[in-house]
Amino acid sequence: MKLKLKELRKTLYIFATEKTIGFTLISIFLGLVVGAIFLAAAGFNPFQAYWVMLLGVFSKPSYISYTIIRATPLILTGLSIAFAFKTGLFNIGAEGQFIIGSVAATAAGYFLHLPLLIHIPVVIISAVLAAGIWGGIAGYFKAKFGVHEVISTIMLNWIALYFQNFLIYTKGFQKPGGETSYSIQPTANMMILKTWKQSEAGREWLLQHPFWKDLLRTPMNWGFVIAILMAILVWFILNKTALGYRLRAVGFNKFAAEYGGINVNKNMIISMFIAGALAGLAGALQVVGVSHKVTLIAAMEGYGFDGIAVALIANSNALGCILAGLLFGALKYGGTKIQMFPVKAPSEVINIVIGSIVFFISIPKLIKVILTRKNKKEGTK
Amino acid sequence: MIETILSNIALIIGTTLMYSTPLIYTSLGGVLSENSGVINIGLEGMMVIGAFAGAAIGYFVGDPWIAFIGAGIAGGLFGLLHAFACVTFGANQVVSGIAINFLGAGIALFLSRMFFEGATMTKSIPLDNKMPRPLNGVFPDGSLLNIIFDNQYATVYLALLMVLIIWFFMYKTKYGLRLRSVGEHPTAADTLGINVMRIRYLAVIMSGVFAGFGGAAMSLAIVSNFRPTLVSGHGFIALAAMIFGKWKPQGALLACLLFGGAQGLAVFLGQFDFEISTQLISMLPYVITIVVLIGFVGKSAAPSADGIPYEKEHKN
């Protein structure tokens, strides 16, 4: 029995301390524990709160759909940051690249009049290019002038934010009487079965099929599928192509890469372009799939900053970003449910949970130390 | 004519000082932490918790200085958390800093909802309980000095004083030398009997204290309450200013003044009925910062051991 326990602990040790999914899972669990402690200290029942959250995410098809819709942009901004991390760059600028992407998508979606099947790809490609260039600027500044990408992307975030607000007050783009832009043309709308949902026949059919009715109540769209395809593509580029090899080499050791004949500056710009393109895609999908327009923003919306946490939880693994993004989407969407009756707890506890998860992820040694100590005690007995 | 120009310049200088102050405190915090070898990307979160603590204590206690110190302590606790991860457990410092940002915002809003009947905005502090304005009414009405200093809160002068103190500490005292040696070459410092761990702990905690001051300089002086959008990115701008200022207190001061100056200019231009939109003018500070960085700052070098956890070698 004792031997078995020891072995179990050993397995647990390896499971928890290597950079594996096990370690991530333990960090997530500990993060939820910290959140529970805060809830309990404030006089709420943490079990009830988490149960309500769980129900709020899984108990209805529409809830699951909303969770996925929330997760979609985060998967992509997470990918953007993870990609830059792999090249040794810290892309704080996903926030601004997201904004540029959504602005470009709105512009292309509103001003262009194209047939149905062409319009959406055109909108997405223009957004991706615009945001890619926006990200590439930071890469160029770093390559050419040695400007730290953390500073330039922080500044570019704000410039992007005011640029969007500027456009919203621009005649021709601003919807008269509102602090929003015009909505994109119906041909650029990526919502699933949008026209059918509102048609006579559609409404009748949905009335008889409550499951589908509930599911299609949400702005369900193809964004999630695209995000997953992108994650696979990014994984492929990084791990299976020469470009990915070069980018990773630059991230691993700039000087060695240079010595090996890799053009470091060029690869930095490429990396930031791709990172920007991914964040811009997030913005574009948000516009064509969910919001259909851009509105005045007073402060950063957080898609980029949340993306940093997604990338970190995923350990910068492209496929991990899908899971981390879904976790994040679930926490964020589920978090709104505990604000309501019957729990009525501050939904901000979610940020505490996320912060704690990231915190535990930053210190793999802590778990190591705890487990070693136990092993040692066992040994002295 | 000349008088109008001068008074306009005075006005811009005044707003420059006002906007720079929170950034100065926070970037000083960054200077302390990073010179000891610990990257602190969590300044934003520490600033948020400081801004909340300042506003909440200010509202309930009514004394601005107690509130200011309370904000420093709140920031310092987050610094302690960061130090715990980075110094004791050799954490990835960027990751820990990002965690601090989420925790700072989360805890501040959580507590705000608990103490202010579910609101994420704290109740306003009456003017009498805000930071004092030491030079209010000292200079004659309409004089240039009056335009610059009349409405400046005590936090402004204290920030400038702090730059001087930190500069003196870092370059003229043996403790400052130790701090820098730990950030440049911890192994060598260790060999000379300097306690690397302790110095890093103190430096990171103090960086939290300063970031907390920075937050309170907003919530207790520039405005009179805390709200979710109050800090919104200023911690990151202070971080940028610190890098921009080449990890030195005097450099950080200049970077913060440049940024505040650009913001002051934007506010000044905003009052005219230009054809240019206020949104474009609001971009100015950020554009100017990038232009200046490209123009003449060039590559900046962090302290050699910045970001690298220090571990004593174990004898096995």
Interface residues (C-beta under 8 A of the other chain):
Chain A: F38 A42 F90 I92 F141 F145 G146 V147 H148 V150 I151 S152 I154 M155 L156 N157 W158 I159 Y162 F163 N165 F166 Y169 T170 A298 A299 M300 F305 I308 A309 L312 P346 E348 V349 I350 N351 I352 V353 I354 G355 S356 I357 V358 F359 I361 S362 I363 K365 L366 V369
Chain B: G45 L81 A85 F89 G90 A91 N92 Q93 V94 V95 S96 I98 A99 I100 N101 F102 L103 G104 A105 G106 I107 L109 F110 R113 M114 G118 T120 P228 T229 S232 G233 F236 I237 L239 A240 I243 F244 S277 Q279 L280 S282 M283 P285 Y286 V287 T289 I290 L293 I294 V297 G298 K299 S300
